[in-house]
Amino acid sequence: MSFYQKRGYMEIRYVENRDLKQIALIEKKCFPIKEAATERQFQQRMQVFQKSFLVATIEGQIVGFINGACIDTQTLNDQHYENTTLHHNDYPYQSVFGLDVLPQYQHRGIAQKLMNAFIELAYCRGKKGMVLTCKKELISFYQQFGYTCLGKSNSQHGGAIWYDMYLELERKDISLLKMYDFHLSECASLFQKCFQQEPWCESWTYDQSYQRLKEMLHSPYVFGFVLYQDNHLSGLVLGRQMTYLSRKELWIDELCIAPQYQGQSLGTELLNMVKKECQKNHIERIVLNTVRGFLSQHFYKKNAFQEVDNIVCMACEI
């Protein structure tokens, strides 16, 4: 399923305390008893590295999850699974302790989406690489994400034979990444700050900002990306892919750059990246509304947007 197609809807978010029992149940269904983490272990992980623990839900039901500590080595050892004190948010490597999907939801691309989201989360945080161990038959599965097999692992977890896998994260000064639910908190703060200042001077609260962005992100055919510069959120764009006769259009609902990054041509950089994403997905036109006479009108004109003379934006108060 394309990122832009109706999702039906799968949400990828941070784990919450209420998820504990369901997560432990899924683990038991996905791993042999000797290899499965216990409910107590998951509780400890959630307390220590909740921000490195993502769950996938469909219609509110947890169907899969991925989790792992931040560690200081390029390989995992058995102590990492048992001792949560070996985790530190600032350590350079994001490990993957487990990637679980309920059997009845497997082979639908959910594991791939969880892994891609986890990689992007690590990328946003400036991690050097991703670390995991897997069994021989899963080496090719992880290689599709760019992982390299380093050979047999020293791990004796569950009495099985494991292989060390490593993914180096290429660093860039500026990156455009798909928006996920776990971005919403940071994006809501950015949105609120942007539209509270001139020329908008709108009285957005954090909760209102969060709800607006969440509604957009959960919409069918969503087009949502976040812009990171030097591991800091610097901008966002949210819109919808729409069909008009025989072609596709992107309707941008929100595009903003964090106040501290404005005036540095990041808005133009963001638009250029959006245009490239449109080309990849055969989107031929970008449409948006802005306020006449504001600097935003000048900004969009400078970036090749033109006013459409025969179209008027109209609204009706209810």
C-alpha positions, 0 to 999 in steps of 0.5 A: 500500500502506498504511503499516499493511499487510504490506510484503513487506518494504521497508526504508529505511535509511542507505547503507552502503559495501557498497552502492556498486557497486549504487548506481552500477549503478542510477544508470546504469539511471535516468539518461543517461550525461551526467547520471548520477553516477559511482561515484567521486562516490557514494563521495565523497558516502557519505564526506561525507554518509552520513546524507543518503543513504537506500536502499530494499531489498526482501528485501536487494536495493537497489531505489532510493535518494535522496541530497543534500547540505545546502546554504546556498541555496534553489536548486541549482547545478552546483557542488553536484553536483561539490564535496562541500565545499559540504555542511555538516550545519548548513546549513539546506536539504536538497537532493535530488541524485537519486531513483532506482528500478530500472525493474522496481520503478517505479510501485509507490510506492517513489519516493514512500516514499523522498521522504517518508522524506527529507522527514521526515529533514530535518524531524527535523533542523530544516531550513528546506526541501528543494531540487531540480531536475527536468525539466519532465515531472516537475514535477507528480510533485514537486508532490504532495509540496508542492514549488513550481516556482520557474522554470527553473534556471541548472543546465546539468547534462548539457546538459538544461533543469532547473527549480528546485523548493522545499519549505518545511518547516513548523515545529512545536514537536512532531511525530509522524512515521512510524518508519523504519529510520534512526530505529532507532539513536536510538530504541534509545538512548531505549528503553535509557535508559527501561527502565534507570531506575526503576521498570523497572530492566531491564538492556537493552543497546543491541544488545538494544534495537536488535534488539527495535525492529527486529523490531517495525518489520519485522513485518507490519501494523506501527504505528510512530511517533516523537515529536519536540519541538524537533528532538529525539527525545522518544518512540516508539510501536510496535505492530501493527494487528490484526483482531478480528471486524469491527473493527481494534485497535491492540496497543501493544507499546512506548510510551516518553518520553525521561527528560528529557522525562517529567513534561511531559505528552508521554506524553498528547500522544503518546497523543492523536496516536496516537488520531488516527492510529487514527481515520484508519485506522479503528482502533476500539480500543487494547490494551496490557499494563503492570505492575500497581501501577506509575506506568504503570498510573496513566498509562494510566488517566488517559488513558481506558484501563480494565482488562478484568476477564475477561482475564488476561495469562499467560506460560509460560517455556520 
